[in-house]
Amino acid sequence: MNVTAILVAALVVGGVGILIGFFLGISGEKFKVEVDEKEEAILGVLPGNNCGGCGYAGCSGLAAAIAKGEAPVNQCPVGGAPVAAKIGEIMGVAAEEGERKVAFVKCAGTCEKAGRDYEYTGNEDCAAMAFVPNGGPKSCNYGCLGYGSCVKACPFDAIHIVNGVAVVDREACKACGKCIAKCPHHLIELAPYDQKTFVGCSSHAKGKAVTTACELGCIGCKKCEKTCPNGAITVTDFCAHIDYEKCTNCGACKEACPRHVIL
């Protein structure tokens, strides 16, 4: 065995290692990314669900926006007031208490109330109904399809199919908006947690078509609109909709509705 050759090889390998380490150290200093301590602290406080309900690409995106002053400290719908208070302490500002919101499904067409044109046994996915006859087996082309695409999208197990329609668990809902984005009929909206009056229909069909398809559908008679003392409910394109900012939950529209579709 040539001892000299071994020593030379060891020196060469060691020298190369030193050079590589030297250049990596320089590169690390030259190209290092400065870490915002506030951003890191905020990220540690956020729940980490990465649901996107805040409007940013995950919790890291929101943390960066808050640290830069581009988003309010109470932007996270999942963390709510407790998380907002902690972020407020990090940012040195008072966290204003935001209004809690929950999702609401604008359809009351349960299996007993809504008609069916045929029995469907294919892929149980709401989006897939666009490729089957009449947009699905339900007689109403505007109502909840009942195949649970919203259920699969919810990261908090806050929405379930009950008797053919999606129903939101108000206590579990974090208003992240995942179900809203997933619903192909755009039936789901956010409403104040304290709201007690809702229109359980999204049909824009005319009267006879509605009564044929569902026992509860809105026929656009405008009795609710004429009765409301606050102008909080209006009928557009044969369907009533409540302005939650104006609504006082007086119940006048509910009493006036001949179809009992105002819940």
ROLORO-914211 format. One record per atom (N, C-alpha, C): residue in three letters; atom name; x, y negated, z. Coordinates in pm, whole numbers. Example, Ala and Ser with C-alpha at 12.3 -4.5 7.8 and 13.67 -1.06 7.14 Angstrom:
BEGIN
residu	atome	x	y	z
ALA	N	1319	569	780
ALA	CA	1230	450	780
ALA	C	1320	330	780
SER	N	1285	225	708
SER	CA	1367	106	714
SER	C	1290	-3	787
This chain:
BEGIN
residu	atome	x	y	z
MET	N	86	121	0
MET	CA	0	0	0
MET	C	89	-124	0
ASN	N	58	-217	-90
ASN	CA	137	-340	-103
ASN	C	82	-445	-5
VAL	N	156	-466	104
VAL	CA	113	-560	208
VAL	C	106	-702	155
THR	N	199	-735	71
THR	CA	203	-871	14
THR	C	77	-899	-68
ALA	N	36	-802	-147
ALA	CA	-84	-818	-230
ALA	C	-208	-840	-144
ILE	N	-213	-765	-32
ILE	CA	-327	-778	59
ILE	C	-331	-917	121
LEU	N	-216	-966	163
LEU	CA	-208	-1098	225
LEU	C	-247	-1208	126
VAL	N	-198	-1191	2
VAL	CA	-231	-1291	-101
VAL	C	-381	-1293	-127
ALA	N	-440	-1173	-137
ALA	CA	-584	-1164	-162
ALA	C	-663	-1228	-48
ALA	N	-617	-1201	76
ALA	CA	-685	-1258	193
ALA	C	-676	-1409	194
LEU	N	-559	-1461	159
LEU	CA	-540	-1606	154
LEU	C	-626	-1670	46
VAL	N	-634	-1603	-70
VAL	CA	-716	-1656	-179
VAL	C	-863	-1661	-140
VAL	N	-912	-1549	-84
VAL	CA	-1053	-1543	-41
VAL	C	-1081	-1647	67
GLY	N	-989	-1656	163
GLY	CA	-1007	-1755	270
GLY	C	-1004	-1897	218
GLY	N	-911	-1924	124
GLY	CA	-904	-2058	66
GLY	C	-1030	-2095	-10
VAL	N	-1081	-1998	-88
VAL	CA	-1206	-2022	-163
VAL	C	-1321	-2049	-67
GLY	N	-1324	-1972	42
GLY	CA	-1429	-1993	142
GLY	C	-1424	-2131	203
ILE	N	-1302	-2176	233
ILE	CA	-1285	-2309	292
ILE	C	-1330	-2417	195
LEU	N	-1292	-2400	67
LEU	CA	-1331	-2498	-34
LEU	C	-1484	-2504	-51
ILE	N	-1545	-2385	-57
ILE	CA	-1691	-2380	-71
ILE	C	-1758	-2446	48
GLY	N	-1709	-2414	168
GLY	CA	-1766	-2474	289
GLY	C	-1751	-2625	289
PHE	N	-1635	-2672	243
PHE	CA	-1608	-2816	237
PHE	C	-1707	-2886	143
PHE	N	-1725	-2828	22
PHE	CA	-1815	-2890	-75
PHE	C	-1962	-2881	-31
LEU	N	-1998	-2771	34
LEU	CA	-2136	-2759	85
LEU	C	-2162	-2863	193
GLY	N	-2062	-2886	278
GLY	CA	-2078	-2987	382
GLY	C	-2097	-3126	325
ILE	N	-2016	-3159	222
ILE	CA	-2030	-3289	157
ILE	C	-2167	-3302	88
SER	N	-2207	-3193	20
SER	CA	-2335	-3195	-51
SER	C	-2451	-3210	47
GLY	N	-2439	-3142	162
GLY	CA	-2544	-3151	263
GLY	C	-2563	-3292	314
GLU	N	-2451	-3362	332
GLU	CA	-2459	-3500	379
GLU	C	-2510	-3594	271
LYS	N	-2467	-3567	148
LYS	CA	-2503	-3656	37
LYS	C	-2651	-3643	0
PHE	N	-2701	-3519	2
PHE	CA	-2837	-3495	-46
PHE	C	-2937	-3463	65
LYS	N	-2898	-3483	188
LYS	CA	-2990	-3449	297
LYS	C	-3113	-3539	295
VAL	N	-3226	-3479	335
VAL	CA	-3353	-3551	341
VAL	C	-3375	-3599	483
GLU	N	-3393	-3728	496
GLU	CA	-3416	-3785	629
GLU	C	-3552	-3739	683
VAL	N	-3555	-3689	802
VAL	CA	-3678	-3640	864
VAL	C	-3738	-3751	951
ASP	N	-3863	-3781	925
ASP	CA	-3934	-3880	1005
ASP	C	-3979	-3813	1134
GLU	N	-3928	-3859	1245
GLU	CA	-3961	-3796	1373
GLU	C	-4110	-3804	1405
LYS	N	-4172	-3915	1367
LYS	CA	-4317	-3929	1390
LYS	C	-4394	-3827	1306
GLU	N	-4351	-3812	1182
GLU	CA	-4417	-3716	1093
GLU	C	-4409	-3574	1150
GLU	N	-4291	-3538	1201
GLU	CA	-4273	-3405	1260
GLU	C	-4359	-3389	1385
ALA	N	-4367	-3494	1465
ALA	CA	-4448	-3488	1587
ALA	C	-4596	-3474	1554
ILE	N	-4640	-3548	1453
ILE	CA	-4781	-3541	1412
ILE	C	-4813	-3403	1358
LEU	N	-4724	-3349	1278
LEU	CA	-4744	-3215	1221
LEU	C	-4757	-3111	1331
GLY	N	-4683	-3131	1439
GLY	CA	-4690	-3038	1551
GLY	C	-4822	-3046	1626
VAL	N	-4890	-3159	1616
VAL	CA	-5019	-3178	1684
VAL	C	-5136	-3128	1599
LEU	N	-5126	-3141	1466
LEU	CA	-5233	-3100	1376
LEU	C	-5259	-2949	1388
PRO	N	-5384	-2905	1366
PRO	CA	-5421	-2764	1390
PRO	C	-5353	-2662	1298
GLY	N	-5305	-2706	1182
GLY	CA	-5234	-2613	1094
GLY	C	-5322	-2526	1008
ASN	N	-5450	-2563	993
ASN	CA	-5541	-2483	909
ASN	C	-5516	-2502	759
ASN	N	-5458	-2617	725
ASN	CA	-5432	-2648	583
ASN	C	-5557	-2632	497
CYS	N	-5671	-2678	551
CYS	CA	-5799	-2661	482
CYS	C	-5820	-2763	371
GLY	N	-5752	-2877	380
GLY	CA	-5768	-2981	279
GLY	C	-5888	-3070	302
GLY	N	-5959	-3050	415
GLY	CA	-6077	-3131	443
GLY	C	-6046	-3278	465
CYS	N	-5921	-3309	495
CYS	CA	-5880	-3448	517
CYS	C	-5857	-3523	387
GLY	N	-5852	-3447	276
GLY	CA	-5827	-3509	146
GLY	C	-5682	-3503	103
TYR	N	-5598	-3440	186
TYR	CA	-5456	-3425	153
TYR	C	-5421	-3278	134
ALA	N	-5307	-3254	73
ALA	CA	-5264	-3116	44
ALA	C	-5209	-3050	170
GLY	N	-5296	-3015	260
GLY	CA	-5254	-2947	382
GLY	C	-5215	-3042	493
CYS	N	-5182	-2984	608
CYS	CA	-5149	-3063	727
CYS	C	-5021	-3144	709
SER	N	-4924	-3090	636
SER	CA	-4798	-3163	616
SER	C	-4822	-3290	535
GLY	N	-4911	-3281	436
GLY	CA	-4944	-3399	355
GLY	C	-5013	-3506	438
LEU	N	-5103	-3464	526
LEU	CA	-5171	-3560	612
LEU	C	-5074	-3621	713
ALA	N	-4986	-3539	770
ALA	CA	-4889	-3589	867
ALA	C	-4801	-3698	805
ALA	N	-4759	-3675	681
ALA	CA	-4675	-3774	612
ALA	C	-4753	-3902	587
ALA	N	-4880	-3889	548
ALA	CA	-4962	-4007	519
ALA	C	-4988	-4089	645
ILE	N	-5015	-4021	757
ILE	CA	-5039	-4092	883
ILE	C	-4912	-4163	928
ALA	N	-4799	-4095	918
ALA	CA	-4672	-4153	960
ALA	C	-4637	-4278	879
LYS	N	-4679	-4280	753
LYS	CA	-4652	-4395	667
LYS	C	-4759	-4504	680
GLY	N	-4863	-4477	758
GLY	CA	-4970	-4574	774
GLY	C	-5071	-4572	661
GLU	N	-5068	-4465	581
GLU	CA	-5158	-4455	466
GLU	C	-5289	-4385	500
ALA	N	-5298	-4327	618
ALA	CA	-5419	-4257	662
ALA	C	-5442	-4287	809
PRO	N	-5568	-4295	852
PRO	CA	-5597	-4322	994
PRO	C	-5563	-4202	1082
VAL	N	-5544	-4227	1208
VAL	CA	-5504	-4121	1301
VAL	C	-5616	-4019	1323
ASN	N	-5739	-4056	1290
ASN	CA	-5852	-3964	1309
ASN	C	-5897	-3898	1178
GLN	N	-5804	-3885	1084
GLN	CA	-5839	-3833	951
GLN	C	-5867	-3682	953
CYS	N	-5814	-3610	1049
CYS	CA	-5831	-3464	1052
CYS	C	-5970	-3427	1103
PRO	N	-6055	-3365	1017
PRO	CA	-6190	-3329	1059
PRO	C	-6193	-3207	1150
VAL	N	-6090	-3127	1144
VAL	CA	-6085	-3004	1225
VAL	C	-6045	-3035	1369
GLY	N	-5942	-3116	1385
GLY	CA	-5893	-3148	1519
GLY	C	-5987	-3236	1599
GLY	N	-6061	-3322	1527
GLY	CA	-6156	-3409	1595
GLY	C	-6092	-3511	1686
ALA	N	-6168	-3554	1787
ALA	CA	-6123	-3658	1879
ALA	C	-5999	-3621	1960
PRO	N	-5987	-3496	2010
PRO	CA	-5868	-3462	2090
PRO	C	-5737	-3477	2012
VAL	N	-5737	-3429	1886
VAL	CA	-5616	-3440	1804
VAL	C	-5591	-3585	1765
ALA	N	-5697	-3659	1736
ALA	CA	-5683	-3800	1700
ALA	C	-5620	-3879	1815
ALA	N	-5659	-3845	1937
ALA	CA	-5603	-3915	2054
ALA	C	-5453	-3889	2067
LYS	N	-5412	-3764	2044
LYS	CA	-5269	-3729	2053
LYS	C	-5188	-3798	1944
ILE	N	-5244	-3801	1823
ILE	CA	-5174	-3867	1713
ILE	C	-5167	-4017	1739
GLY	N	-5273	-4072	1798
GLY	CA	-5274	-4214	1833
GLY	C	-5161	-4249	1929
GLU	N	-5136	-4159	2023
GLU	CA	-5026	-4181	2118
GLU	C	-4891	-4181	2046
ILE	N	-4877	-4091	1949
ILE	CA	-4751	-4083	1873
ILE	C	-4729	-4210	1792
MET	N	-4839	-4258	1730
MET	CA	-4830	-4377	1644
MET	C	-4839	-4507	1722
GLY	N	-4875	-4497	1849
GLY	CA	-4885	-4618	1931
GLY	C	-5006	-4702	1899
VAL	N	-5115	-4637	1856
VAL	CA	-5239	-4709	1826
VAL	C	-5355	-4638	1894
ALA	N	-5464	-4709	1910
ALA	CA	-5583	-4650	1969
ALA	C	-5658	-4571	1863
ALA	N	-5701	-4452	1899
ALA	CA	-5774	-4367	1805
ALA	C	-5923	-4396	1815
GLU	N	-5979	-4452	1710
GLU	CA	-6122	-4479	1709
GLU	C	-6197	-4348	1695
GLU	N	-6302	-4335	1772
GLU	CA	-6380	-4211	1768
GLU	C	-6465	-4208	1642
GLY	N	-6435	-4114	1553
GLY	CA	-6508	-4101	1428
GLY	C	-6639	-4025	1448
GLU	N	-6731	-4043	1356
GLU	CA	-6859	-3974	1363
GLU	C	-6842	-3829	1320
ARG	N	-6886	-3740	1404
ARG	CA	-6876	-3598	1370
ARG	C	-6978	-3563	1262
LYS	N	-6933	-3486	1164
LYS	CA	-7022	-3445	1057
LYS	C	-7019	-3293	1042
VAL	N	-7127	-3241	987
VAL	CA	-7136	-3097	960
VAL	C	-7199	-3079	822
ALA	N	-7178	-2963	766
ALA	CA	-7234	-2934	634
ALA	C	-7382	-2896	646
PHE	N	-7458	-2929	543
PHE	CA	-7599	-2890	538
PHE	C	-7630	-2838	398
VAL	N	-7701	-2726	391
VAL	CA	-7737	-2665	263
VAL	C	-7878	-2709	226
LYS	N	-7890	-2781	116
LYS	CA	-8019	-2839	76
LYS	C	-8106	-2736	1
CYS	N	-8137	-2628	69
CYS	CA	-8226	-2527	11
CYS	C	-8288	-2445	124
ALA	N	-8420	-2433	120
ALA	CA	-8494	-2352	218
ALA	C	-8564	-2236	150
GLY	N	-8520	-2205	28
GLY	CA	-8585	-2099	-50
GLY	C	-8540	-1960	-11
THR	N	-8587	-1914	103
THR	CA	-8552	-1781	152
THR	C	-8616	-1673	65
CYS	N	-8586	-1550	97
CYS	CA	-8639	-1437	19
CYS	C	-8792	-1436	17
GLU	N	-8853	-1481	128
GLU	CA	-8999	-1483	135
GLU	C	-9059	-1603	61
LYS	N	-8986	-1712	54
LYS	CA	-9041	-1836	-2
LYS	C	-9014	-1852	-152
ALA	N	-8899	-1807	-197
ALA	CA	-8862	-1826	-338
ALA	C	-8887	-1699	-419
GLY	N	-8938	-1717	-541
GLY	CA	-8967	-1602	-626
GLY	C	-8841	-1547	-693
ARG	N	-8851	-1428	-744
ARG	CA	-8742	-1363	-817
ARG	C	-8795	-1311	-950
ASP	N	-8718	-1332	-1054
ASP	CA	-8760	-1290	-1188
ASP	C	-8720	-1146	-1219
TYR	N	-8613	-1100	-1154
TYR	CA	-8568	-962	-1177
TYR	C	-8471	-923	-1066
GLU	N	-8436	-796	-1060
GLU	CA	-8341	-747	-961
GLU	C	-8200	-746	-1021
TYR	N	-8108	-802	-949
TYR	CA	-7969	-812	-997
TYR	C	-7881	-720	-914
THR	N	-7797	-641	-981
THR	CA	-7710	-546	-911
THR	C	-7563	-560	-951
GLY	N	-7527	-673	-1011
GLY	CA	-7389	-693	-1057
GLY	C	-7299	-755	-953
ASN	N	-7197	-825	-1001
ASN	CA	-7098	-889	-916
ASN	C	-7163	-996	-830
GLU	N	-7148	-985	-699
GLU	CA	-7211	-1080	-607
GLU	C	-7122	-1201	-587
ASP	N	-7130	-1292	-680
ASP	CA	-7052	-1415	-676
ASP	C	-7136	-1525	-739
CYS	N	-7150	-1636	-669
CYS	CA	-7238	-1743	-717
CYS	C	-7194	-1799	-852
ALA	N	-7063	-1814	-870
ALA	CA	-7012	-1868	-997
ALA	C	-7043	-1774	-1113
ALA	N	-7048	-1644	-1084
ALA	CA	-7075	-1546	-1190
ALA	C	-7218	-1555	-1242
MET	N	-7307	-1619	-1165
MET	CA	-7447	-1629	-1207
MET	C	-7464	-1714	-1333
ALA	N	-7365	-1793	-1365
ALA	CA	-7373	-1875	-1487
ALA	C	-7372	-1788	-1612
PHE	N	-7332	-1662	-1596
PHE	CA	-7320	-1573	-1711
PHE	C	-7430	-1467	-1717
VAL	N	-7528	-1477	-1629
VAL	CA	-7638	-1381	-1631
VAL	C	-7767	-1452	-1673
PRO	N	-7868	-1379	-1717
PRO	CA	-7993	-1442	-1764
PRO	C	-8055	-1537	-1663
ASN	N	-8096	-1653	-1709
ASN	CA	-8165	-1754	-1629
ASN	C	-8083	-1805	-1512
GLY	N	-7950	-1785	-1518
GLY	CA	-7864	-1835	-1411
GLY	C	-7878	-1761	-1280
GLY	N	-7933	-1641	-1284
GLY	CA	-7951	-1562	-1162
GLY	C	-8094	-1514	-1149
PRO	N	-8118	-1421	-1057
PRO	CA	-8251	-1364	-1042
PRO	C	-8356	-1455	-980
LYS	N	-8314	-1558	-905
LYS	CA	-8411	-1647	-842
LYS	C	-8488	-1728	-946
SER	N	-8616	-1746	-922
SER	CA	-8700	-1822	-1015
SER	C	-8659	-1968	-1020
CYS	N	-8611	-2022	-908
CYS	CA	-8565	-2161	-903
CYS	C	-8422	-2169	-953
ASN	N	-8400	-2249	-1054
ASN	CA	-8266	-2262	-1111
ASN	C	-8178	-2362	-1037
TYR	N	-8231	-2424	-931
TYR	CA	-8157	-2525	-857
TYR	C	-8117	-2479	-717
GLY	N	-8180	-2374	-667
GLY	CA	-8163	-2333	-529
GLY	C	-8040	-2249	-501
CYS	N	-8025	-2213	-374
CYS	CA	-7913	-2131	-330
CYS	C	-7921	-1993	-393
LEU	N	-7812	-1950	-453
LEU	CA	-7807	-1820	-521
LEU	C	-7794	-1706	-421
GLY	N	-7738	-1735	-305
GLY	CA	-7733	-1636	-198
GLY	C	-7628	-1528	-208
TYR	N	-7524	-1552	-289
TYR	CA	-7421	-1449	-303
TYR	C	-7291	-1482	-228
GLY	N	-7294	-1588	-150
GLY	CA	-7189	-1611	-52
GLY	C	-7054	-1660	-98
SER	N	-7046	-1732	-208
SER	CA	-6916	-1790	-247
SER	C	-6871	-1891	-142
CYS	N	-6967	-1962	-84
CYS	CA	-6936	-2059	22
CYS	C	-6886	-1988	147
VAL	N	-6944	-1872	175
VAL	CA	-6905	-1794	293
VAL	C	-6758	-1752	282
LYS	N	-6721	-1706	163
LYS	CA	-6582	-1662	141
LYS	C	-6485	-1780	147
ALA	N	-6532	-1898	111
ALA	CA	-6443	-2015	108
ALA	C	-6421	-2077	245
CYS	N	-6515	-2057	337
CYS	CA	-6507	-2122	469
CYS	C	-6397	-2061	555
PRO	N	-6300	-2141	599
PRO	CA	-6192	-2089	683
PRO	C	-6229	-2079	831
PHE	N	-6352	-2119	866
PHE	CA	-6391	-2123	1007
PHE	C	-6511	-2032	1038
ASP	N	-6550	-1949	941
ASP	CA	-6664	-1858	960
ASP	C	-6788	-1935	1007
ALA	N	-6810	-2051	944
ALA	CA	-6917	-2140	988
ALA	C	-7040	-2139	897
ILE	N	-7040	-2056	794
ILE	CA	-7154	-2051	703
ILE	C	-7180	-1905	666
HIS	N	-7308	-1866	668
HIS	CA	-7344	-1727	642
HIS	C	-7471	-1721	558
ILE	N	-7490	-1612	488
ILE	CA	-7613	-1592	412
ILE	C	-7716	-1529	504
VAL	N	-7827	-1599	523
VAL	CA	-7935	-1551	609
VAL	C	-8064	-1549	527
ASN	N	-8117	-1431	507
ASN	CA	-8243	-1416	434
ASN	C	-8237	-1480	295
GLY	N	-8124	-1465	229
GLY	CA	-8113	-1509	91
GLY	C	-8059	-1649	68
VAL	N	-8036	-1726	174
VAL	CA	-7982	-1861	157
VAL	C	-7868	-1885	255
ALA	N	-7778	-1975	218
ALA	CA	-7665	-2009	305
ALA	C	-7713	-2097	420
VAL	N	-7667	-2063	540
VAL	CA	-7703	-2139	661
VAL	C	-7575	-2174	735
VAL	N	-7563	-2299	776
VAL	CA	-7442	-2348	843
VAL	C	-7455	-2337	994
ASP	N	-7352	-2285	1057
ASP	CA	-7341	-2285	1203
ASP	C	-7286	-2423	1241
ARG	N	-7371	-2509	1292
ARG	CA	-7334	-2648	1319
ARG	C	-7223	-2660	1423
GLU	N	-7217	-2567	1514
GLU	CA	-7115	-2574	1618
GLU	C	-6978	-2531	1566
ALA	N	-6978	-2439	1472
ALA	CA	-6851	-2387	1418
ALA	C	-6798	-2472	1302
CYS	N	-6888	-2546	1235
CYS	CA	-6848	-2623	1117
CYS	C	-6753	-2737	1153
LYS	N	-6648	-2752	1072
LYS	CA	-6548	-2858	1093
LYS	C	-6553	-2963	982
ALA	N	-6652	-2954	895
ALA	CA	-6669	-3053	787
ALA	C	-6547	-3060	696
CYS	N	-6485	-2945	671
CYS	CA	-6365	-2945	586
CYS	C	-6398	-2961	438
GLY	N	-6523	-2930	400
GLY	CA	-6565	-2949	261
GLY	C	-6537	-2833	167
LYS	N	-6482	-2724	217
LYS	CA	-6451	-2609	131
LYS	C	-6578	-2552	68
CYS	N	-6683	-2541	145
CYS	CA	-6809	-2485	94
CYS	C	-6871	-2578	-10
ILE	N	-6857	-2709	11
ILE	CA	-6912	-2807	-83
ILE	C	-6847	-2792	-219
ALA	N	-6716	-2775	-220
ALA	CA	-6643	-2762	-346
ALA	C	-6675	-2631	-417
LYS	N	-6714	-2530	-341
LYS	CA	-6735	-2397	-399
LYS	C	-6874	-2377	-455
CYS	N	-6973	-2447	-403
CYS	CA	-7113	-2426	-444
CYS	C	-7136	-2471	-588
PRO	N	-7173	-2381	-679
PRO	CA	-7193	-2419	-820
PRO	C	-7317	-2505	-843
HIS	N	-7412	-2501	-751
HIS	CA	-7534	-2580	-764
HIS	C	-7526	-2712	-687
HIS	N	-7412	-2738	-624
HIS	CA	-7391	-2864	-550
HIS	C	-7502	-2887	-446
LEU	N	-7531	-2783	-371
LEU	CA	-7639	-2789	-272
LEU	C	-7594	-2835	-134
ILE	N	-7464	-2837	-112
ILE	CA	-7415	-2862	23
ILE	C	-7360	-3004	35
GLU	N	-7397	-3071	141
GLU	CA	-7349	-3206	166
GLU	C	-7314	-3220	313
LEU	N	-7239	-3324	347
LEU	CA	-7205	-3351	486
LEU	C	-7307	-3448	545
ALA	N	-7349	-3417	665
ALA	CA	-7445	-3502	735
ALA	C	-7398	-3524	878
PRO	N	-7439	-3634	941
PRO	CA	-7401	-3657	1080
PRO	C	-7447	-3543	1170
TYR	N	-7366	-3509	1267
TYR	CA	-7398	-3399	1357
TYR	C	-7531	-3425	1430
ASP	N	-7559	-3551	1460
ASP	CA	-7681	-3585	1534
ASP	C	-7805	-3595	1445
GLN	N	-7788	-3581	1314
GLN	CA	-7902	-3589	1223
GLN	C	-7998	-3472	1247
LYS	N	-8127	-3503	1253
LYS	CA	-8228	-3400	1281
LYS	C	-8327	-3381	1166
THR	N	-8326	-3470	1069
THR	CA	-8421	-3463	958
THR	C	-8348	-3437	828
PHE	N	-8393	-3335	755
PHE	CA	-8327	-3297	630
PHE	C	-8431	-3258	525
VAL	N	-8392	-3275	399
VAL	CA	-8475	-3226	289
VAL	C	-8417	-3092	244
GLY	N	-8497	-2987	258
GLY	CA	-8448	-2853	226
GLY	C	-8472	-2812	83
CYS	N	-8445	-2902	-11
CYS	CA	-8467	-2870	-152
CYS	C	-8379	-2959	-240
SER	N	-8334	-2903	-351
SER	CA	-8253	-2979	-447
SER	C	-8307	-2965	-589
SER	N	-8429	-2916	-601
SER	CA	-8486	-2893	-734
SER	C	-8524	-3023	-803
HIS	N	-8493	-3031	-930
HIS	CA	-8531	-3146	-1012
HIS	C	-8635	-3106	-1117
ALA	N	-8696	-2990	-1094
ALA	CA	-8802	-2945	-1184
ALA	C	-8932	-3020	-1154
LYS	N	-9022	-3022	-1249
LYS	CA	-9150	-3089	-1229
LYS	C	-9243	-3003	-1144
GLY	N	-9349	-3067	-1093
GLY	CA	-9439	-3007	-997
GLY	C	-9479	-2862	-1018
LYS	N	-9540	-2831	-1131
LYS	CA	-9590	-2695	-1154
LYS	C	-9477	-2593	-1156
ALA	N	-9366	-2630	-1217
ALA	CA	-9251	-2538	-1221
ALA	C	-9198	-2510	-1081
VAL	N	-9202	-2612	-995
VAL	CA	-9155	-2597	-858
VAL	C	-9247	-2506	-778
THR	N	-9377	-2533	-784
THR	CA	-9472	-2453	-707
THR	C	-9477	-2308	-752
THR	N	-9446	-2285	-878
THR	CA	-9442	-2148	-929
THR	C	-9319	-2073	-878
ALA	N	-9208	-2145	-866
ALA	CA	-9081	-2083	-828
ALA	C	-9063	-2068	-677
CYS	N	-9120	-2162	-599
CYS	CA	-9093	-2162	-455
CYS	C	-9210	-2221	-378
GLU	N	-9238	-2165	-262
GLU	CA	-9348	-2213	-179
GLU	C	-9316	-2345	-109
LEU	N	-9186	-2380	-101
LEU	CA	-9146	-2498	-25
LEU	C	-9086	-2611	-110
GLY	N	-9069	-2590	-239
GLY	CA	-8997	-2688	-320
GLY	C	-9058	-2826	-322
CYS	N	-8973	-2928	-331
CYS	CA	-9016	-3067	-341
CYS	C	-9077	-3093	-478
ILE	N	-9196	-3152	-480
ILE	CA	-9265	-3178	-607
ILE	C	-9254	-3326	-648
GLY	N	-9179	-3403	-572
GLY	CA	-9157	-3543	-609
GLY	C	-9280	-3631	-598
CYS	N	-9368	-3601	-503
CYS	CA	-9493	-3677	-490
CYS	C	-9473	-3817	-432
LYS	N	-9360	-3839	-368
LYS	CA	-9321	-3967	-310
LYS	C	-9399	-4007	-184
LYS	N	-9474	-3915	-126
LYS	CA	-9544	-3947	-2
LYS	C	-9446	-3979	110
CYS	N	-9335	-3907	113
CYS	CA	-9233	-3932	215
CYS	C	-9171	-4070	197
GLU	N	-9146	-4106	73
GLU	CA	-9085	-4236	41
GLU	C	-9177	-4350	83
LYS	N	-9305	-4335	58
LYS	CA	-9403	-4438	93
LYS	C	-9426	-4448	243
THR	N	-9404	-4338	313
THR	CA	-9431	-4333	457
THR	C	-9314	-4385	542
CYS	N	-9192	-4365	495
CYS	CA	-9074	-4401	575
CYS	C	-9069	-4551	604
PRO	N	-9065	-4589	733
PRO	CA	-9063	-4731	769
PRO	C	-8926	-4798	750
ASN	N	-8824	-4717	721
ASN	CA	-8688	-4772	711
ASN	C	-8629	-4764	572
GLY	N	-8707	-4715	476
GLY	CA	-8656	-4701	340
GLY	C	-8541	-4602	333
ALA	N	-8544	-4501	422
ALA	CA	-8433	-4407	432
ALA	C	-8447	-4286	341
ILE	N	-8563	-4268	282
ILE	CA	-8583	-4153	194
ILE	C	-8638	-4199	60
THR	N	-8576	-4154	-45
THR	CA	-8617	-4193	-180
THR	C	-8630	-4069	-267
VAL	N	-8714	-4079	-368
VAL	CA	-8735	-3968	-461
VAL	C	-8677	-4007	-596
THR	N	-8581	-3929	-641
THR	CA	-8518	-3952	-770
THR	C	-8520	-3823	-850
ASP	N	-8568	-3832	-971
ASP	CA	-8574	-3714	-1059
ASP	C	-8647	-3598	-991
PHE	N	-8762	-3629	-933
PHE	CA	-8853	-3531	-871
PHE	C	-8799	-3465	-744
CYS	N	-8700	-3526	-681
CYS	CA	-8648	-3465	-558
CYS	C	-8617	-3573	-455
ALA	N	-8658	-3550	-331
ALA	CA	-8636	-3646	-222
ALA	C	-8495	-3630	-164
HIS	N	-8439	-3743	-124
HIS	CA	-8307	-3741	-60
HIS	C	-8304	-3845	50
ILE	N	-8242	-3808	163
ILE	CA	-8237	-3896	280
ILE	C	-8104	-3970	286
ASP	N	-8112	-4100	310
ASP	CA	-7994	-4181	337
ASP	C	-7972	-4173	488
TYR	N	-7873	-4096	530
TYR	CA	-7853	-4070	672
TYR	C	-7814	-4194	751
GLU	N	-7760	-4293	685
GLU	CA	-7723	-4417	755
GLU	C	-7847	-4498	793
LYS	N	-7953	-4484	714
LYS	CA	-8076	-4558	742
LYS	C	-8175	-4478	827
CYS	N	-8165	-4347	821
CYS	CA	-8263	-4260	888
CYS	C	-8253	-4271	1040
THR	N	-8368	-4281	1106
THR	CA	-8374	-4287	1252
THR	C	-8435	-4160	1311
ASN	N	-8460	-4061	1225
ASN	CA	-8519	-3934	1267
ASN	C	-8656	-3953	1333
CYS	N	-8733	-4048	1282
CYS	CA	-8865	-4073	1339
CYS	C	-8965	-3962	1307
GLY	N	-8940	-3888	1200
GLY	CA	-9027	-3776	1165
GLY	C	-9147	-3810	1079
ALA	N	-9160	-3936	1038
ALA	CA	-9276	-3977	958
ALA	C	-9279	-3905	823
CYS	N	-9165	-3892	760
CYS	CA	-9160	-3825	630
CYS	C	-9195	-3677	643
LYS	N	-9152	-3617	751
LYS	CA	-9180	-3475	775
LYS	C	-9329	-3450	788
GLU	N	-9397	-3540	858
GLU	CA	-9541	-3526	875
GLU	C	-9616	-3550	745
ALA	N	-9562	-3636	660
ALA	CA	-9631	-3671	536
ALA	C	-9612	-3568	425
CYS	N	-9506	-3489	432
CYS	CA	-9473	-3396	324
CYS	C	-9576	-3284	312
PRO	N	-9645	-3275	198
PRO	CA	-9747	-3170	180
PRO	C	-9686	-3032	156
ARG	N	-9557	-3029	123
ARG	CA	-9491	-2902	93
ARG	C	-9410	-2848	211
HIS	N	-9405	-2925	318
HIS	CA	-9330	-2885	439
HIS	C	-9185	-2850	408
VAL	N	-9127	-2926	315
VAL	CA	-8988	-2901	277
VAL	C	-8891	-2992	351
ILE	N	-8946	-3088	426
ILE	CA	-8860	-3173	510
ILE	C	-8850	-3107	646
LEU	N	-8731	-3070	680
LEU	CA	-8708	-2987	799
LEU	C	-8681	-3070	924
